[in-house]
Amino acid sequence: MENRLKWTRTERAMPLPEAVRETLSKLDDAGFVGFLVGGCVRDFLLSRPTKDYDIATNALPDELEKIFPNALEVGKAFGVLKIPSSNSGLLEVATFREDLEYKDHRHPVGVKFSGPEEDARRRDFTVNALFYDPKTQRILDSVGGLEDLKSKTLRAIGDPAVRFKEDALRLLRAVRFTHALGFHLDASTQAAAKTQARLIQKISQERIREEMTRMLQGPHPANAVKMLSDLDLLFYVLPEVEVLKKTEQPTYVKRNLWLHTLSVLEICSNQNPKRSVALSWAALLQEIGKPIAWRKSGEKSFVGHDREAAMAAEKIGERLKFSREEIDRLVILVRDHLKLREVFHMREATLQRLIREPAFEELLALHRAAASATDGNHACWEFARSRYLEYLKSPPPDAAKIITGEDLIHLGLTPGPRFSEILRTVEDQVLERQITTKEQALDYVLKHFVK
């Protein structure tokens, strides 16, 4: 192997967590080779931070089990074991292998254990198929990954059409890696992706959600979404967003829905580098109610588009298997961020209720991005933010702790639908700081509701 493989020495050693060093040392002590492979090698060469470390070895699965008796056999048939580590979670250690036939456009029916060259050829992109030998500080490159790193090119290994047909998730990974790394997509890889775009329908909604979330939380989400559309992938993944490109608008609307969406996405990412999943998705989906409202109005207006967007966002969240908590948060952001335009005219109680929303900081962020993408007027955002900071310093009392339905019964009122009206009215007074104690609340009820 030493004589026939192409090795390149690195100028510096890859920094490795202690758990990774220990795993490699155990492989070496047992007489096997162990190389770092994949994203960790790519990121090391690009001086990017690394989270996950994958190890490839010539040790067979049964031999790995003897070396690592605590390993989890999550993929033993495919030569993959997970090794628990107190510091690094689960380390993936896999035997060099080549994949057999793919039948579901996602997983091979089996594998054949082999060497590093064959293992490299089964991977997706050249920059993800580099091996690093920590003992000698050398890189093994049998697919041209080092040259592609230098030219900042994302290129499929071998025939890109075959790579995408084998595993259709690679279609989304091609877009994500291109923009996460700041690369350009090789022309033949790009052409094959567009030709094979329909295959993304073979991928589970959960995996689509994961890849899309990584894109939307990445450094250039607008460019990634634009590429998804250019490659015809968005049509299959999020038709609700793709349709924005074709929606006509009333003459009084000056901005293009599609371009505005891309602008909000990019601005939101710049203003909120560590944005949440809900905010990342809301920036993409905040306009999707307009095509629905436009169609329902007979192509006359966008009235009610916020409600339509909220319902559509909920359906998308359910389709993509988001958690109920994430869906609820997404719906709030898509539905309510425009309410901040009315903050100067809101009743105090209405504003306080909005401020108490668990997603209010994200509402502020989304409103700010949308305002930046339109007229740049941040007056509403500044006012709402100042009131939110005041609320954090001195929140109004919790009305539910001041007066309850039992208190109303003690005042001689009969339980019924009117209870909600009374409690809501008292809550308004509490939010406006007109009532701060139980005695004041009871006096208010006696005066206004007890005859």
N, C-alpha and C positions, 0 to 999 in steps of 0.2 A: 504494500500500500504506500509505503514511504517514497518509493521510486517513481511510481506511475501517476501520483496525484499532484496537482498544482497547489503549492503552498506559498503564502505571502506573509512575511514577518511584519508584525505591527511595531510601531515605535514605542508604544506604551502598553502596559498590561491592563486587561479589563478588571475593574474593581468588582469583587464578588462578595456577596454576603457569606457569613461564616457557614451557614447551613449548606450552601451550594458547594463551598470548598470541602466540607466534610463528606458530602455525597460523592464528589469527584474523587476524593482520596480513597474512599472505600472501594470504588470501582477499580482504581489503580492498584490498590493492595491485593485485590482478587485477580489481578492479571488482565483486566479489560481496559479498553480505551473509553474515555468519556469526553465528549465535545459539547460546548454550548452551541445552540443552533437557533435560527429563526430571528424573531424580533429583537431579542436582547443583543445579538451580534450586530444587527443592522443599527440599532440605536446607539450602541457603543461606538461604532465607526462614525456615526453622525453627531456624536457628543450630545445625544439626547438622553433624558432620564429613562431608566428602565425599571419596570415593576415586576415583570415575570421572567423567570429563567427556565428554559427548557434544555434538557440534556439528552443527547443521542449517544448510543453506545453499541458495541458489538456483542454485549452480553445478551443472551436469550432470556425470555421471560422467566423460565424456571430458574435460571442462574441468578436473575435479579431478585427473585423471591428469597433465595438463600442469603444473598448479601443484605437485603432489606426485608427482614421478616415482618416488619410492621406495615409494609406497603399495602395500599388499597388496590384490589384487582378490578379497577373500573373498566379497563380496556385490555386485559391480558391477551385476549385472542388477537388483538391488533398490535401486540408488543408494547403496550403502554401501561405503566404503573404510576400511581401517585404515592409519593413518599411524604408522610407527615413531617413537618418541621415546626419547632416552637417559634422560630423567628420569621420564617418565610412562607407560612401556610403549607400548601401542598406543592411539592416540586414534582414536575412531570419528567419521568425518565422513560425513554422509548428506545426499543431496539431498531437499528437501521433496517429499513424495509422498503419494499416497493408495493404499490397498491395493485390489486387485481381489478376485475371489471366493476364499473359503477352501474347500478341499475335504477337508483332513485334520484339521480342528479344531486346526491349529497354524500353518500357513504359508499365505500367499496365493499364488495361482498366478502372480501378477505384480503390478506396480505401475504407477501413472500419475504422472509427475512433475507437481507442482502448486505450491501456495503454503503458507505456514505455517498458515493456517486449516484447510485440508484435512489437512495433516500432523497437526495437533492432534486432529482428529476421529477419526483412525484408531487413536489410542493407547488404553490401557486405562482409566486413572482420571484424573479431572480434575486432581488434584494432580501428576500426572506429565506433564501436557501444557502446561506453562508454558515460554515462551521468554524468554531474557534477552539483551538487547543490551548488550554491555560498553562500546560507544562512548558510549551515552547513559544507561547505568544504568537502563534501563527494562524492565519486564516486559510481555510480550504474553500476554494471557489471553482466549481466545475460547470457553472452555468452562466458566467459573465456578470455576476452580481456586483462585483467591485467596480467594473466599468460603468454600470448603470447607476451606482451610487454617486460616482464622480460626475456623471452627466445629469443627475437628478431625473432619471427615467424610471417609471414603473412599467415593467415588461413581464408578460406572462412567460412562463418557462415552456419551451417547445411551441406546439401549435395552440394558440390562445383559444380557438374554437373548441378544441378538445378539453382544455383546462376548464372552460366554463360549462361545458356539457357534463363533465364529471361531477363538478360541484358548483351548482348555480349560485350559492352564496358568495362565490368569488366575484360575481358581478357587482355586488354592493361593496365588497372589500376593495375592489379596484378603485372605486370612487373614493372610499374613505381614506385609503392609504395615499392616494394621489394628493389629496388636499391636506391631510394631517402632516405629511412629510414635506409639503411644498414642492412636489415633483410635477412632471407632466406625464401624461399617459401615452405610452408608445402607440403609434398610429395603427399598427396591425392589431394590437390588443384592444384599442378603442373600437375599431371596425367590427371585430368579433363580438365585443360586448353588445354593441347595438344590434347585431344580427341575432344574437342569442337572448335578447332581453326578455322575451316571453317566458323563458325557463325560470325566472324568478318566482313564478307562480307555484313552482314545485317546492319552495322553501316554506318552512313553518312560519306563522305570523310572529311567534316569539323571537325567532332568530332575526327576522326582518326588523322587528322593533329594536333589538339590541344593536344592530348595525346602524340603523337610522339614528338612534340616540347618540351613539358615539360620533356620528357625523355632525349632528346638531350641537353637540357640546364641544366639538373640535374648534380649531382656530379660524376656519373659513367656511361656516355652514352655508352661506349664500352661494358660494362657488360650487360647493358639493351638490346642493339642490339643483342648481342650474345644469351641472353635468348629468345628474340623474335624468333630468328632462331631455337633454340633448341626446342621451343614449336610449331614450324611450323607456327607461326603467320607472320613472315617476308615474307614468300612465298605469302601470300594473301595481305599484306599491301604494301610491296616494293619488288616486284619480281626482279626489276632492281638491287637491292643490294644482294638479296639472290643468284642470278646467279654468283656472284663473287666467291662463294665457289667452283664452278664447272668449271671455265674457265681455260683452259690450257694456257700456256705461252711459248714464244720463249725461247730457252735454255739460251740465254744471260741474261734473266731477273731472278734475284736471289730471289726476294721476292714474297711471296704469296699474291695475290690481297686481299683476305678476311682478312688475318692477318694484312696486311698493313693498310687496312681501319680501323680496330679496333684500331690499334696503333695510327694512325693519330687522330682518335676521342678522345682517352684518353689523348694524349699529348696536343691536342688543348684545351681540357677542363681544363687541369692543368695549361697551360700557359695563358689561358684567362677565368678566373672564371666568369666574367660578359659578356660573349660573346653574340653577337646578334643572332637573329633567323636565319638570312642568313648565318652567319659564322657557326653556329651549324649544319645546314643542309648541307652546302658545305663540311664540314669535312666528312660527311657521304657519299656524292655523288661524290666526286672528282675522283673516279676511275671507275664510271659506264660506261664511254665511251669505255673502253678497250674491254669488251666482244663483243660490237657491231663492233668495228674496227677489232677485231680478226676474227670475222665471215665473215665480208665483204672482208677481205684480203685473204680468203681461208685458215685461220688459219696459217698465216705466220708472221704478224706483228701487232703492235698497232698504226701504222701511222694514224694520224687524230683523235686520240681518244679524244683530247681536244674539237674539234668541236662536235663530237658525244656526249660527256658528256654534253655539253652545251644544245644541242637539247633535250636530254633525261631529263635533269634537268628541262627544261622549261615545258615539258609535265607532269612531276611529279607535278610541282608547279600548273599547271592548273588543273590537276586531283584532287589535294588536296585543291583546292579553295584558294590558296594564293592570296594576292592582287597583282596587276600588278607591283607595286613598289618592292615588295618582290621578285617576280619572276625575274625581271630584275636584281636585285642585286645578287640573287643567280646565275644566268647565268654568270654574270661577274666574280664572284669568281671561279666558276667551270672551266670556259673557260680560264681565264687569269692568274691564280696563278703560272702556270709553266713558264710564260713569264719572271718572275723574275730571272730565271736561266741564262738569256741572258743579264742581266743588264750591265755587263762589256763590252759587244760588241754592245750595242745599240747606235744608233745616239742620240745625246742629245735631239733633238725634240721628238723622239719616247719615250724616258724615261720621258720627261716632260708631254707628253700626258697621259702616264700611271699613273704618279703621280697625275694628275688632276682628275682621276676617283674618283667619290664620295665614292667608296668602297675600296679605296687604303689601308687604315689602316687594313681592314679585309683581303685584299689580302696579306699584309705583314704577318699577323697572320697565315693565312692558309699555306703560303709558309714556314714559320718558323716551323710549326708543321710537314709538310710533309718532310722537310729537317731533322728534328730531328728523324723522323721515318725511315729514310733511312741511309744516311752516316754520319749524324750529322754535315755536313759542312754548317755553317751559314754565309759564306763570302758574298754570294749574298744578303742575308737578311740584313746583317750589312751595306753593301754599299747602298742598296736601302733605308734603313731606314735613313741613314745619309743624303742622298740626299732629302728625304722627309722632314726632319727637316729643311734643308736649304730652301726648297721651302716654308715651313710655315713661316719662318722668313722673306723671301724676294721673294715673287712670281713674276714671269715675268709678264709684262703687258698683258692685254687682247687684243689679236690681233683684235677682232671684234670692239673694241673701237678705234683702231688706223686707220684702213682702212676698207672701206665697198664697196659693189658693186656700190653704187652711186659715190664714188670717182673714180672708174675705168671708169665709163661712162664719168665723167668730164675730164678724161685724153684722151678721144676719142675712148675708146675701146667699141666694140659692145657686148651687153649682150649675153651670150650663155654658153655652157658647159665649155668653157675655163676659165670662171670666177672662177669656183671652184678650178681649178688647180692653178690659180694665187694667189687666197686668201690662199690656202693651203701652197703654197711656201712661201708667206710672213709670214704666221703663223709660219712656221718652223724657219724662221730667228728671229722672235720675241721670240720664245721659247728658242732659242739658244743665246738670248740677243745680237744679231747682229744688230737688229732694236729695237729702244725704243720710237721713235716719229713718228707722221704722216708724217712729212717732209722726214724723212729717208725712210719710207715705199713708199711714192710717188716717190722719186728718184730711189729707187730699181726697181719699176715697170717700170718707164720710161726707165731705162737702160737695163732691161732684156726682156721686153714684148712689148714695143712701138717702132715701126719702123718708 
